[in-house]
């Protein structure tokens, strides 16, 4: 058993795809036409870290309630965790790409960590070995 996908509500598909693939280095696993439950067109967009693992279903907000969730999926809490092998190189690359870090890197008992925001504004932990 494994968790295959987690939905991330975004304002629009293409900027979100660009952020996750070009900035974070994820792979675009799928981008297919689909339909909403009431028959309107949408896209089924999945990005995954290199090598697989749990993917993100990038879902464009549909309606006021979902639009209000963009950037606030976990109500201000860090809800996503990106584990990397080379923390310093990844952090430097992300800073150079314009990623907003809301807390500077620090060392904890579990390793290096810095909090950043994704394209929608959701807080993530960038995690690496100590």
Backbone atoms as SQL, in Angstrom:
CREATE TABLE atoms (id INTEGER PRIMARY KEY, chain TEXT, resi INTEGER, resn TEXT, atom TEXT, x REAL, y REAL, z REAL);
INSERT INTO atoms VALUES
  (1, 'A', 1, 'UNK', 'N', 0.837, -1.166, 0.000),
  (2, 'A', 1, 'UNK', 'CA', 0.000, 0.000, 0.000),
  (3, 'A', 1, 'UNK', 'C', 0.889, 1.238, 0.000),
  (4, 'A', 2, 'UNK', 'N', 0.476, 2.267, -0.727),
  (5, 'A', 2, 'UNK', 'CA', 1.222, 3.521, -0.752),
  (6, 'A', 2, 'UNK', 'C', 0.288, 4.645, -1.154),
  (7, 'A', 3, 'UNK', 'N', 0.652, 5.839, -0.807),
  (8, 'A', 3, 'UNK', 'CA', -0.095, 7.009, -1.267),
  (9, 'A', 3, 'UNK', 'C', 0.488, 7.379, -2.620),
  (10, 'A', 4, 'UNK', 'N', -0.329, 7.375, -3.655),
  (11, 'A', 4, 'UNK', 'CA', 0.142, 7.643, -5.005),
  (12, 'A', 4, 'UNK', 'C', 0.121, 9.135, -5.333),
  (13, 'A', 5, 'UNK', 'N', -0.972, 9.824, -4.985),
  (14, 'A', 5, 'UNK', 'CA', -1.123, 11.238, -5.325),
  (15, 'A', 5, 'UNK', 'C', -1.672, 12.028, -4.148),
  (16, 'A', 6, 'UNK', 'N', -1.288, 13.291, -4.108),
  (17, 'A', 6, 'UNK', 'CA', -1.876, 14.267, -3.195),
  (18, 'A', 6, 'UNK', 'C', -2.282, 15.455, -4.064),
  (19, 'A', 7, 'UNK', 'N', -3.504, 15.931, -3.884),
  (20, 'A', 7, 'UNK', 'CA', -3.990, 17.048, -4.689),
  (21, 'A', 7, 'UNK', 'C', -3.464, 18.361, -4.146),
  (22, 'A', 8, 'UNK', 'N', -2.989, 19.199, -5.053),
  (23, 'A', 8, 'UNK', 'CA', -2.572, 20.553, -4.724),
  (24, 'A', 8, 'UNK', 'C', -3.400, 21.485, -5.598),
  (25, 'A', 9, 'UNK', 'N', -4.249, 22.296, -4.976),
  (26, 'A', 9, 'UNK', 'CA', -5.104, 23.219, -5.718),
  (27, 'A', 9, 'UNK', 'C', -4.277, 24.436, -6.114),
  (28, 'A', 10, 'UNK', 'N', -4.293, 24.748, -7.419),
  (29, 'A', 10, 'UNK', 'CA', -3.488, 25.840, -7.971),
  (30, 'A', 10, 'UNK', 'C', -4.392, 26.788, -8.753),
  (31, 'A', 11, 'UNK', 'N', -3.893, 27.992, -9.002),
  (32, 'A', 11, 'UNK', 'CA', -4.667, 28.984, -9.745),
  (33, 'A', 11, 'UNK', 'C', -4.759, 28.621, -11.221),
  (34, 'A', 12, 'UNK', 'N', -3.673, 28.083, -11.782),
  (35, 'A', 12, 'UNK', 'CA', -3.664, 27.718, -13.197),
  (36, 'A', 12, 'UNK', 'C', -2.618, 26.627, -13.419),
  (37, 'A', 13, 'UNK', 'N', -2.860, 25.809, -14.424),
  (38, 'A', 13, 'UNK', 'CA', -1.993, 24.653, -14.662),
  (39, 'A', 13, 'UNK', 'C', -0.573, 25.019, -15.085),
  (40, 'A', 14, 'UNK', 'N', -0.435, 25.784, -16.145),
  (41, 'A', 14, 'UNK', 'CA', 0.883, 25.971, -16.751),
  (42, 'A', 14, 'UNK', 'C', 1.908, 26.633, -15.836),
  (43, 'A', 15, 'UNK', 'N', 1.570, 27.706, -15.109),
  (44, 'A', 15, 'UNK', 'CA', 2.569, 28.249, -14.175),
  (45, 'A', 15, 'UNK', 'C', 2.950, 27.247, -13.080),
  (46, 'A', 16, 'UNK', 'N', 1.987, 26.445, -12.631),
  (47, 'A', 16, 'UNK', 'CA', 2.283, 25.439, -11.604),
  (48, 'A', 16, 'UNK', 'C', 3.191, 24.351, -12.163),
  (49, 'A', 17, 'UNK', 'N', 2.912, 23.904, -13.388),
  (50, 'A', 17, 'UNK', 'CA', 3.780, 22.905, -14.026),
  (51, 'A', 17, 'UNK', 'C', 5.198, 23.464, -14.141),
  (52, 'A', 18, 'UNK', 'N', 5.329, 24.699, -14.597),
  (53, 'A', 18, 'UNK', 'CA', 6.653, 25.313, -14.753),
  (54, 'A', 18, 'UNK', 'C', 7.379, 25.379, -13.418),
  (55, 'A', 19, 'UNK', 'N', 6.680, 25.774, -12.349),
  (56, 'A', 19, 'UNK', 'CA', 7.324, 25.859, -11.032),
  (57, 'A', 19, 'UNK', 'C', 7.845, 24.492, -10.597),
  (58, 'A', 20, 'UNK', 'N', 6.990, 23.491, -10.659),
  (59, 'A', 20, 'UNK', 'CA', 7.390, 22.188, -10.137),
  (60, 'A', 20, 'UNK', 'C', 8.420, 21.486, -11.011),
  (61, 'A', 21, 'UNK', 'N', 8.368, 21.693, -12.325),
  (62, 'A', 21, 'UNK', 'CA', 9.339, 21.010, -13.185),
  (63, 'A', 21, 'UNK', 'C', 10.619, 21.822, -13.358),
  (64, 'A', 22, 'UNK', 'N', 10.507, 23.101, -13.646),
  (65, 'A', 22, 'UNK', 'CA', 11.692, 23.903, -13.943),
  (66, 'A', 22, 'UNK', 'C', 12.416, 24.389, -12.688),
  (67, 'A', 23, 'UNK', 'N', 11.669, 24.696, -11.643),
  (68, 'A', 23, 'UNK', 'CA', 12.280, 25.233, -10.425),
  (69, 'A', 23, 'UNK', 'C', 12.632, 24.122, -9.435),
  (70, 'A', 24, 'UNK', 'N', 11.666, 23.248, -9.147),
  (71, 'A', 24, 'UNK', 'CA', 11.933, 22.190, -8.167),
  (72, 'A', 24, 'UNK', 'C', 12.545, 20.937, -8.781),
  (73, 'A', 25, 'UNK', 'N', 12.446, 20.781, -10.105),
  (74, 'A', 25, 'UNK', 'CA', 13.060, 19.627, -10.743),
  (75, 'A', 25, 'UNK', 'C', 12.196, 18.382, -10.784),
  (76, 'A', 26, 'UNK', 'N', 10.894, 18.524, -10.554),
  (77, 'A', 26, 'UNK', 'CA', 9.991, 17.388, -10.660),
  (78, 'A', 26, 'UNK', 'C', 9.854, 17.004, -12.132),
  (79, 'A', 27, 'UNK', 'N', 9.277, 15.834, -12.372),
  (80, 'A', 27, 'UNK', 'CA', 8.995, 15.376, -13.720),
  (81, 'A', 27, 'UNK', 'C', 7.499, 15.491, -13.979),
  (82, 'A', 28, 'UNK', 'N', 7.146, 15.915, -15.180),
  (83, 'A', 28, 'UNK', 'CA', 5.742, 15.948, -15.582),
  (84, 'A', 28, 'UNK', 'C', 5.360, 14.527, -15.966),
  (85, 'A', 29, 'UNK', 'N', 4.596, 13.868, -15.117),
  (86, 'A', 29, 'UNK', 'CA', 4.235, 12.467, -15.331),
  (87, 'A', 29, 'UNK', 'C', 3.023, 12.331, -16.232),
  (88, 'A', 30, 'UNK', 'N', 2.110, 13.314, -16.178),
  (89, 'A', 30, 'UNK', 'CA', 0.904, 13.235, -17.007),
  (90, 'A', 30, 'UNK', 'C', 0.293, 14.614, -17.145),
  (91, 'A', 31, 'UNK', 'N', -0.212, 14.895, -18.320),
  (92, 'A', 31, 'UNK', 'CA', -0.971, 16.111, -18.607),
  (93, 'A', 31, 'UNK', 'C', -1.975, 15.742, -19.678),
  (94, 'A', 32, 'UNK', 'N', -3.159, 15.341, -19.231),
  (95, 'A', 32, 'UNK', 'CA', -4.176, 14.807, -20.137),
  (96, 'A', 32, 'UNK', 'C', -5.474, 15.577, -20.011),
  (97, 'A', 33, 'UNK', 'N', -6.215, 15.701, -21.124),
  (98, 'A', 33, 'UNK', 'CA', -7.540, 16.312, -21.033),
  (99, 'A', 33, 'UNK', 'C', -8.452, 15.437, -20.177),
  (100, 'A', 34, 'UNK', 'N', -9.338, 16.090, -19.444),
  (101, 'A', 34, 'UNK', 'CA', -10.271, 15.383, -18.587),
  (102, 'A', 34, 'UNK', 'C', -11.538, 16.226, -18.495),
  (103, 'A', 35, 'UNK', 'N', -12.504, 15.750, -17.717),
  (104, 'A', 35, 'UNK', 'CA', -13.757, 16.474, -17.523),
  (105, 'A', 35, 'UNK', 'C', -14.081, 16.570, -16.044),
  (106, 'A', 36, 'UNK', 'N', -14.699, 17.678, -15.667),
  (107, 'A', 36, 'UNK', 'CA', -15.202, 17.807, -14.299),
  (108, 'A', 36, 'UNK', 'C', -16.390, 16.870, -14.132),
  (109, 'A', 37, 'UNK', 'N', -16.864, 16.731, -12.901),
  (110, 'A', 37, 'UNK', 'CA', -18.012, 15.857, -12.647),
  (111, 'A', 37, 'UNK', 'C', -19.248, 16.276, -13.429),
  (112, 'A', 38, 'UNK', 'N', -19.355, 17.564, -13.743),
  (113, 'A', 38, 'UNK', 'CA', -20.523, 18.029, -14.501),
  (114, 'A', 38, 'UNK', 'C', -20.212, 18.228, -15.992),
  (115, 'A', 39, 'UNK', 'N', -19.083, 17.670, -16.462),
  (116, 'A', 39, 'UNK', 'CA', -18.810, 17.616, -17.885),
  (117, 'A', 39, 'UNK', 'C', -18.008, 18.754, -18.490),
  (118, 'A', 40, 'UNK', 'N', -17.505, 19.674, -17.678),
  (119, 'A', 40, 'UNK', 'CA', -16.692, 20.771, -18.209),
  (120, 'A', 40, 'UNK', 'C', -15.248, 20.303, -18.393),
  (121, 'A', 41, 'UNK', 'N', -14.544, 20.874, -19.379),
  (122, 'A', 41, 'UNK', 'CA', -13.164, 20.442, -19.608),
  (123, 'A', 41, 'UNK', 'C', -12.222, 20.886, -18.486),
  (124, 'A', 42, 'UNK', 'N', -11.286, 20.024, -18.195),
  (125, 'A', 42, 'UNK', 'CA', -10.190, 20.320, -17.271),
  (126, 'A', 42, 'UNK', 'C', -9.012, 19.482, -17.717),
  (127, 'A', 43, 'UNK', 'N', -7.928, 19.521, -16.964),
  (128, 'A', 43, 'UNK', 'CA', -6.754, 18.704, -17.256),
  (129, 'A', 43, 'UNK', 'C', -6.424, 17.845, -16.049),
  (130, 'A', 44, 'UNK', 'N', -5.876, 16.686, -16.309),
  (131, 'A', 44, 'UNK', 'CA', -5.351, 15.797, -15.267),
  (132, 'A', 44, 'UNK', 'C', -3.836, 15.945, -15.337),
  (133, 'A', 45, 'UNK', 'N', -3.271, 16.693, -14.370),
  (134, 'A', 45, 'UNK', 'CA', -1.851, 17.035, -14.396),
  (135, 'A', 45, 'UNK', 'C', -1.173, 16.458, -13.156),
  (136, 'A', 46, 'UNK', 'N', -0.170, 15.609, -13.394),
  (137, 'A', 46, 'UNK', 'CA', 0.560, 14.974, -12.301),
  (138, 'A', 46, 'UNK', 'C', 2.042, 15.269, -12.461),
  (139, 'A', 47, 'UNK', 'N', 2.669, 15.743, -11.388),
  (140, 'A', 47, 'UNK', 'CA', 4.120, 15.904, -11.330),
  (141, 'A', 47, 'UNK', 'C', 4.640, 15.023, -10.200),
  (142, 'A', 48, 'UNK', 'N', 5.841, 14.507, -10.415),
  (143, 'A', 48, 'UNK', 'CA', 6.464, 13.626, -9.416),
  (144, 'A', 48, 'UNK', 'C', 7.940, 13.979, -9.272),
  (145, 'A', 49, 'UNK', 'N', 8.491, 13.758, -8.081),
  (146, 'A', 49, 'UNK', 'CA', 9.940, 13.912, -7.932),
  (147, 'A', 49, 'UNK', 'C', 10.650, 12.926, -8.855),
  (148, 'A', 50, 'UNK', 'N', 11.874, 13.227, -9.260),
  (149, 'A', 50, 'UNK', 'CA', 12.619, 12.298, -10.112),
  (150, 'A', 50, 'UNK', 'C', 12.679, 10.914, -9.459),
  (151, 'A', 51, 'UNK', 'N', 12.460, 9.907, -10.260),
  (152, 'A', 51, 'UNK', 'CA', 12.525, 8.542, -9.747),
  (153, 'A', 51, 'UNK', 'C', 11.217, 8.029, -9.183),
  (154, 'A', 52, 'UNK', 'N', 10.165, 8.821, -9.247),
  (155, 'A', 52, 'UNK', 'CA', 8.860, 8.336, -8.797),
  (156, 'A', 52, 'UNK', 'C', 8.498, 8.806, -7.414),
  (157, 'A', 53, 'UNK', 'N', 7.780, 7.978, -6.714),
  (158, 'A', 53, 'UNK', 'CA', 7.290, 8.354, -5.400),
  (159, 'A', 53, 'UNK', 'C', 5.939, 9.026, -5.497),
  (160, 'A', 54, 'UNK', 'N', 5.473, 9.521, -4.376),
  (161, 'A', 54, 'UNK', 'CA', 4.173, 10.173, -4.335),
  (162, 'A', 54, 'UNK', 'C', 4.171, 11.396, -5.234),
  (163, 'A', 55, 'UNK', 'N', 3.139, 11.505, -6.057),
  (164, 'A', 55, 'UNK', 'CA', 3.018, 12.618, -6.980),
  (165, 'A', 55, 'UNK', 'C', 2.040, 13.657, -6.489),
  (166, 'A', 56, 'UNK', 'N', 2.095, 14.807, -7.142),
  (167, 'A', 56, 'UNK', 'CA', 1.132, 15.875, -6.884),
  (168, 'A', 56, 'UNK', 'C', 0.180, 15.966, -8.060),
  (169, 'A', 57, 'UNK', 'N', -1.101, 15.915, -7.781),
  (170, 'A', 57, 'UNK', 'CA', -2.119, 16.191, -8.783),
  (171, 'A', 57, 'UNK', 'C', -2.365, 17.691, -8.728),
  (172, 'A', 58, 'UNK', 'N', -1.949, 18.407, -9.756),
  (173, 'A', 58, 'UNK', 'CA', -2.139, 19.850, -9.807),
  (174, 'A', 58, 'UNK', 'C', -3.542, 20.111, -10.330),
  (175, 'A', 59, 'UNK', 'N', -4.418, 20.550, -9.452),
  (176, 'A', 59, 'UNK', 'CA', -5.825, 20.733, -9.783),
  (177, 'A', 59, 'UNK', 'C', -6.162, 22.226, -9.802),
  (178, 'A', 60, 'UNK', 'N', -6.587, 22.717, -10.963),
  (179, 'A', 60, 'UNK', 'CA', -6.958, 24.130, -11.072),
  (180, 'A', 60, 'UNK', 'C', -8.215, 24.375, -10.252),
  (181, 'A', 61, 'UNK', 'N', -8.177, 25.440, -9.458),
  (182, 'A', 61, 'UNK', 'CA', -9.314, 25.799, -8.612),
  (183, 'A', 61, 'UNK', 'C', -10.567, 25.985, -9.460),
  (184, 'A', 62, 'UNK', 'N', -11.667, 25.449, -8.974),
  (185, 'A', 62, 'UNK', 'CA', -12.949, 25.522, -9.660),
  (186, 'A', 62, 'UNK', 'C', -13.991, 26.075, -8.688),
  (187, 'A', 63, 'UNK', 'N', -14.255, 27.350, -8.788),
  (188, 'A', 63, 'UNK', 'CA', -15.244, 27.979, -7.917),
  (189, 'A', 63, 'UNK', 'C', -14.603, 28.700, -6.741),
  (190, 'A', 64, 'UNK', 'N', -15.406, 29.511, -6.082),
  (191, 'A', 64, 'UNK', 'CA', -14.918, 30.372, -4.999),
  (192, 'A', 64, 'UNK', 'C', -14.293, 29.593, -3.847),
  (193, 'A', 65, 'UNK', 'N', -14.904, 28.518, -3.452),
  (194, 'A', 65, 'UNK', 'CA', -14.384, 27.755, -2.308),
  (195, 'A', 65, 'UNK', 'C', -12.985, 27.217, -2.600),
  (196, 'A', 66, 'UNK', 'N', -12.783, 26.647, -3.776),
  (197, 'A', 66, 'UNK', 'CA', -11.466, 26.129, -4.130),
  (198, 'A', 66, 'UNK', 'C', -10.473, 27.263, -4.366),
  (199, 'A', 67, 'UNK', 'N', -10.923, 28.363, -4.949),
  (200, 'A', 67, 'UNK', 'CA', -10.031, 29.506, -5.153),
  (201, 'A', 67, 'UNK', 'C', -9.506, 30.020, -3.817),
  (202, 'A', 68, 'UNK', 'N', -10.338, 29.964, -2.776),
  (203, 'A', 68, 'UNK', 'CA', -9.906, 30.402, -1.445),
  (204, 'A', 68, 'UNK', 'C', -8.847, 29.472, -0.857),
  (205, 'A', 69, 'UNK', 'N', -8.785, 28.232, -1.332),
  (206, 'A', 69, 'UNK', 'CA', -7.814, 27.260, -0.814),
  (207, 'A', 69, 'UNK', 'C', -6.441, 27.402, -1.466),
  (208, 'A', 70, 'UNK', 'N', -6.359, 28.087, -2.604),
  (209, 'A', 70, 'UNK', 'CA', -5.077, 28.225, -3.297),
  (210, 'A', 70, 'UNK', 'C', -4.096, 28.943, -2.374),
  (211, 'A', 71, 'UNK', 'N', -2.992, 28.289, -2.085),
  (212, 'A', 71, 'UNK', 'CA', -1.965, 28.862, -1.224),
  (213, 'A', 71, 'UNK', 'C', -2.231, 28.697, 0.260),
  (214, 'A', 72, 'UNK', 'N', -3.365, 28.116, 0.605),
  (215, 'A', 72, 'UNK', 'CA', -3.713, 27.961, 2.019),
  (216, 'A', 72, 'UNK', 'C', -4.263, 26.566, 2.293),
  (217, 'A', 73, 'UNK', 'N', -3.729, 25.586, 1.587),
  (218, 'A', 73, 'UNK', 'CA', -4.253, 24.226, 1.700),
  (219, 'A', 73, 'UNK', 'C', -4.125, 23.656, 3.102),
  (220, 'A', 74, 'UNK', 'N', -3.110, 24.076, 3.825),
  (221, 'A', 74, 'UNK', 'CA', -2.904, 23.547, 5.178),
  (222, 'A', 74, 'UNK', 'C', -3.035, 24.664, 6.213),
  (223, 'A', 75, 'UNK', 'N', -3.742, 25.724, 5.827),
  (224, 'A', 75, 'UNK', 'CA', -4.070, 26.831, 6.730),
  (225, 'A', 75, 'UNK', 'C', -2.848, 27.395, 7.446),
  (226, 'A', 76, 'UNK', 'N', -1.781, 27.628, 6.654),
  (227, 'A', 76, 'UNK', 'CA', -0.582, 28.266, 7.180),
  (228, 'A', 76, 'UNK', 'C', 0.457, 27.323, 7.761),
  (229, 'A', 77, 'UNK', 'N', 0.107, 26.067, 7.947),
  (230, 'A', 77, 'UNK', 'CA', 1.070, 25.084, 8.460),
  (231, 'A', 77, 'UNK', 'C', 1.892, 24.520, 7.319),
  (232, 'A', 78, 'UNK', 'N', 3.112, 24.123, 7.598),
  (233, 'A', 78, 'UNK', 'CA', 3.882, 23.388, 6.600),
  (234, 'A', 78, 'UNK', 'C', 3.176, 22.055, 6.402),
  (235, 'A', 79, 'UNK', 'N', 2.805, 21.786, 5.168),
  (236, 'A', 79, 'UNK', 'CA', 2.077, 20.558, 4.886),
  (237, 'A', 79, 'UNK', 'C', 2.752, 19.684, 3.852),
  (238, 'A', 80, 'UNK', 'N', 3.876, 20.153, 3.319),
  (239, 'A', 80, 'UNK', 'CA', 4.590, 19.431, 2.269),
  (240, 'A', 80, 'UNK', 'C', 6.072, 19.435, 2.626),
  (241, 'A', 81, 'UNK', 'N', 6.739, 18.319, 2.338),
  (242, 'A', 81, 'UNK', 'CA', 8.116, 18.135, 2.765),
  (243, 'A', 81, 'UNK', 'C', 8.923, 17.582, 1.599),
  (244, 'A', 82, 'UNK', 'N', 9.923, 18.337, 1.169),
  (245, 'A', 82, 'UNK', 'CA', 10.761, 17.943, 0.044),
  (246, 'A', 82, 'UNK', 'C', 12.123, 17.541, 0.585),
  (247, 'A', 83, 'UNK', 'N', 12.408, 16.240, 0.559),
  (248, 'A', 83, 'UNK', 'CA', 13.665, 15.680, 1.056),
  (249, 'A', 83, 'UNK', 'C', 14.665, 15.631, -0.092),
  (250, 'A', 84, 'UNK', 'N', 15.864, 16.187, 0.118),
  (251, 'A', 84, 'UNK', 'CA', 16.906, 16.195, -0.916),
  (252, 'A', 84, 'UNK', 'C', 18.211, 15.664, -0.325),
  (253, 'A', 85, 'UNK', 'N', 19.068, 15.175, -1.205),
  (254, 'A', 85, 'UNK', 'CA', 20.362, 14.647, -0.767),
  (255, 'A', 85, 'UNK', 'C', 21.375, 15.759, -0.516),
  (256, 'A', 86, 'UNK', 'N', 21.357, 16.792, -1.361),
  (257, 'A', 86, 'UNK', 'CA', 22.312, 17.894, -1.246),
  (258, 'A', 86, 'UNK', 'C', 21.554, 19.172, -0.912),
  (259, 'A', 87, 'UNK', 'N', 21.383, 19.402, 0.372),
  (260, 'A', 87, 'UNK', 'CA', 20.583, 20.537, 0.837),
  (261, 'A', 87, 'UNK', 'C', 21.141, 21.863, 0.332),
  (262, 'A', 88, 'UNK', 'N', 22.432, 22.093, 0.529),
  (263, 'A', 88, 'UNK', 'CA', 23.008, 23.394, 0.182),
  (264, 'A', 88, 'UNK', 'C', 22.888, 23.698, -1.312),
  (265, 'A', 89, 'UNK', 'N', 23.181, 22.745, -2.165),
  (266, 'A', 89, 'UNK', 'CA', 23.085, 22.965, -3.606),
  (267, 'A', 89, 'UNK', 'C', 21.636, 23.207, -4.023),
  (268, 'A', 90, 'UNK', 'N', 20.713, 22.441, -3.461),
  (269, 'A', 90, 'UNK', 'CA', 19.298, 22.611, -3.807),
  (270, 'A', 90, 'UNK', 'C', 18.796, 23.962, -3.319),
  (271, 'A', 91, 'UNK', 'N', 19.139, 24.320, -2.101),
  (272, 'A', 91, 'UNK', 'CA', 18.721, 25.611, -1.554),
  (273, 'A', 91, 'UNK', 'C', 19.259, 26.754, -2.421),
  (274, 'A', 92, 'UNK', 'N', 20.520, 26.689, -2.768),
  (275, 'A', 92, 'UNK', 'CA', 21.146, 27.726, -3.600),
  (276, 'A', 92, 'UNK', 'C', 20.441, 27.823, -4.960),
  (277, 'A', 93, 'UNK', 'N', 20.168, 26.674, -5.580),
  (278, 'A', 93, 'UNK', 'CA', 19.491, 26.656, -6.883),
  (279, 'A', 93, 'UNK', 'C', 18.094, 27.260, -6.779),
  (280, 'A', 94, 'UNK', 'N', 17.389, 26.941, -5.704),
  (281, 'A', 94, 'UNK', 'CA', 16.035, 27.470, -5.522),
  (282, 'A', 94, 'UNK', 'C', 16.050, 28.977, -5.273),
  (283, 'A', 95, 'UNK', 'N', 16.997, 29.444, -4.468),
  (284, 'A', 95, 'UNK', 'CA', 17.131, 30.892, -4.229),
  (285, 'A', 95, 'UNK', 'C', 17.427, 31.596, -5.547),
  (286, 'A', 96, 'UNK', 'N', 18.353, 31.048, -6.323),
  (287, 'A', 96, 'UNK', 'CA', 18.703, 31.642, -7.616),
  (288, 'A', 96, 'UNK', 'C', 17.510, 31.676, -8.562),
  (289, 'A', 97, 'UNK', 'N', 16.583, 30.722, -8.414),
  (290, 'A', 97, 'UNK', 'CA', 15.390, 30.663, -9.261),
  (291, 'A', 97, 'UNK', 'C', 14.271, 31.571, -8.747),
  (292, 'A', 98, 'UNK', 'N', 14.508, 32.244, -7.621),
  (293, 'A', 98, 'UNK', 'CA', 13.522, 33.181, -7.104),
  (294, 'A', 98, 'UNK', 'C', 12.509, 32.601, -6.135),
  (295, 'A', 99, 'UNK', 'N', 12.754, 31.387, -5.643),
  (296, 'A', 99, 'UNK', 'CA', 11.840, 30.794, -4.671),
  (297, 'A', 99, 'UNK', 'C', 11.878, 31.610, -3.386),
  (298, 'A', 100, 'UNK', 'N', 10.699, 31.852, -2.814),
  (299, 'A', 100, 'UNK', 'CA', 10.594, 32.614, -1.564),
  (300, 'A', 100, 'UNK', 'C', 10.833, 31.690, -0.371),
  (301, 'A', 101, 'UNK', 'N', 11.910, 31.940, 0.345),
  (302, 'A', 101, 'UNK', 'CA', 12.171, 31.231, 1.592),
  (303, 'A', 101, 'UNK', 'C', 11.711, 32.128, 2.732),
  (304, 'A', 102, 'UNK', 'N', 10.853, 31.582, 3.591),
  (305, 'A', 102, 'UNK', 'CA', 10.295, 32.381, 4.684),
  (306, 'A', 102, 'UNK', 'C', 11.076, 32.224, 5.975),
  (307, 'A', 103, 'UNK', 'N', 11.922, 31.209, 6.026),
  (308, 'A', 103, 'UNK', 'CA', 12.814, 31.010, 7.160),
  (309, 'A', 103, 'UNK', 'C', 14.156, 30.575, 6.610),
  (310, 'A', 104, 'UNK', 'N', 15.248, 31.095, 7.163),
  (311, 'A', 104, 'UNK', 'CA', 16.576, 30.700, 6.664),
  (312, 'A', 104, 'UNK', 'C', 16.891, 29.258, 7.060),
  (313, 'A', 105, 'UNK', 'N', 17.848, 28.658, 6.373),
  (314, 'A', 105, 'UNK', 'CA', 18.248, 27.293, 6.723),
  (315, 'A', 105, 'UNK', 'C', 18.732, 27.206, 8.163),
  (316, 'A', 106, 'UNK', 'N', 18.423, 26.080, 8.775),
  (317, 'A', 106, 'UNK', 'CA', 18.898, 25.814, 10.132),
  (318, 'A', 106, 'UNK', 'C', 19.154, 24.316, 10.254),
  (319, 'A', 107, 'UNK', 'N', 19.913, 23.966, 11.263),
  (320, 'A', 107, 'UNK', 'CA', 20.208, 22.561, 11.516),
  (321, 'A', 107, 'UNK', 'C', 19.418, 22.107, 12.733),
  (322, 'A', 108, 'UNK', 'N', 18.698, 21.013, 12.560),
  (323, 'A', 108, 'UNK', 'CA', 17.933, 20.388, 13.630),
  (324, 'A', 108, 'UNK', 'C', 18.478, 18.978, 13.849),
  (325, 'A', 109, 'UNK', 'N', 17.974, 18.293, 14.860),
  (326, 'A', 109, 'UNK', 'CA', 18.433, 16.929, 15.141),
  (327, 'A', 109, 'UNK', 'C', 18.209, 16.004, 13.947),
  (328, 'A', 110, 'UNK', 'N', 17.174, 16.258, 13.160),
  (329, 'A', 110, 'UNK', 'CA', 16.842, 15.409, 12.020),
  (330, 'A', 110, 'UNK', 'C', 17.528, 15.841, 10.726),
  (331, 'A', 111, 'UNK', 'N', 18.241, 16.984, 10.727),
  (332, 'A', 111, 'UNK', 'CA', 18.956, 17.426, 9.538),
  (333, 'A', 111, 'UNK', 'C', 18.785, 18.908, 9.276),
  (334, 'A', 112, 'UNK', 'N', 19.087, 19.315, 8.038),
  (335, 'A', 112, 'UNK', 'CA', 18.968, 20.717, 7.622),
  (336, 'A', 112, 'UNK', 'C', 17.540, 20.970, 7.156),
  (337, 'A', 113, 'UNK', 'N', 17.038, 22.184, 7.430),
  (338, 'A', 113, 'UNK', 'CA', 15.668, 22.526, 7.045),
  (339, 'A', 113, 'UNK', 'C', 15.570, 24.016, 6.744),
  (340, 'A', 114, 'UNK', 'N', 14.744, 24.346, 5.767),
  (341, 'A', 114, 'UNK', 'CA', 14.392, 25.732, 5.462),
  (342, 'A', 114, 'UNK', 'C', 12.965, 25.711, 4.919),
  (343, 'A', 115, 'UNK', 'N', 12.171, 26.697, 5.287),
  (344, 'A', 115, 'UNK', 'CA', 10.776, 26.759, 4.853),
  (345, 'A', 115, 'UNK', 'C', 10.675, 27.667, 3.634),
  (346, 'A', 116, 'UNK', 'N', 10.020, 27.146, 2.587),
  (347, 'A', 116, 'UNK', 'CA', 9.792, 27.938, 1.377),
  (348, 'A', 116, 'UNK', 'C', 8.324, 27.868, 0.979),
  (349, 'A', 117, 'UNK', 'N', 7.938, 28.748, 0.070),
  (350, 'A', 117, 'UNK', 'CA', 6.565, 28.754, -0.450),
  (351, 'A', 117, 'UNK', 'C', 6.574, 28.284, -1.904),
  (352, 'A', 118, 'UNK', 'N', 5.560, 27.470, -2.238),
  (353, 'A', 118, 'UNK', 'CA', 5.415, 27.064, -3.636),
  (354, 'A', 118, 'UNK', 'C', 4.759, 28.188, -4.430),
  (355, 'A', 119, 'UNK', 'N', 4.486, 27.955, -5.684),
  (356, 'A', 119, 'UNK', 'CA', 3.935, 28.988, -6.559),
  (357, 'A', 119, 'UNK', 'C', 2.583, 29.500, -6.072),
  (358, 'A', 120, 'UNK', 'N', 1.841, 28.674, -5.358),
  (359, 'A', 120, 'UNK', 'CA', 0.537, 29.085, -4.848),
  (360, 'A', 120, 'UNK', 'C', 0.628, 29.784, -3.498),
  (361, 'A', 121, 'UNK', 'N', 1.769, 29.630, -2.822),
  (362, 'A', 121, 'UNK', 'CA', 1.946, 30.232, -1.499),
  (363, 'A', 121, 'UNK', 'C', 1.932, 29.257, -0.346),
  (364, 'A', 122, 'UNK', 'N', 1.769, 27.959, -0.633),
  (365, 'A', 122, 'UNK', 'CA', 1.769, 26.939, 0.421),
  (366, 'A', 122, 'UNK', 'C', 3.175, 26.787, 0.999),
  (367, 'A', 123, 'UNK', 'N', 3.298, 26.689, 2.334),
  (368, 'A', 123, 'UNK', 'CA', 4.621, 26.466, 2.933),
  (369, 'A', 123, 'UNK', 'C', 5.068, 25.004, 2.837),
  (370, 'A', 124, 'UNK', 'N', 6.337, 24.846, 2.506),
  (371, 'A', 124, 'UNK', 'CA', 6.990, 23.545, 2.398),
  (372, 'A', 124, 'UNK', 'C', 8.244, 23.569, 3.256),
  (373, 'A', 125, 'UNK', 'N', 8.668, 22.405, 3.738),
  (374, 'A', 125, 'UNK', 'CA', 9.997, 22.254, 4.314),
  (375, 'A', 125, 'UNK', 'C', 10.910, 21.663, 3.250),
  (376, 'A', 126, 'UNK', 'N', 12.057, 22.306, 3.042),
  (377, 'A', 126, 'UNK', 'CA', 13.149, 21.718, 2.279),
  (378, 'A', 126, 'UNK', 'C', 14.006, 21.018, 3.320),
  (379, 'A', 127, 'UNK', 'N', 14.199, 19.715, 3.175),
  (380, 'A', 127, 'UNK', 'CA', 14.899, 18.919, 4.168),
  (381, 'A', 127, 'UNK', 'C', 16.106, 18.223, 3.561),
  (382, 'A', 128, 'UNK', 'N', 17.195, 18.190, 4.311),
  (383, 'A', 128, 'UNK', 'CA', 18.384, 17.483, 3.888),
  (384, 'A', 128, 'UNK', 'C', 19.136, 16.925, 5.078),
  (385, 'A', 129, 'UNK', 'N', 20.140, 16.112, 4.811),
  (386, 'A', 129, 'UNK', 'CA', 20.927, 15.543, 5.914),
  (387, 'A', 129, 'UNK', 'C', 21.693, 16.620, 6.668),
  (388, 'A', 130, 'UNK', 'N', 21.997, 16.327, 7.918),
  (389, 'A', 130, 'UNK', 'CA', 22.730, 17.284, 8.755),
  (390, 'A', 130, 'UNK', 'C', 24.142, 17.499, 8.226);
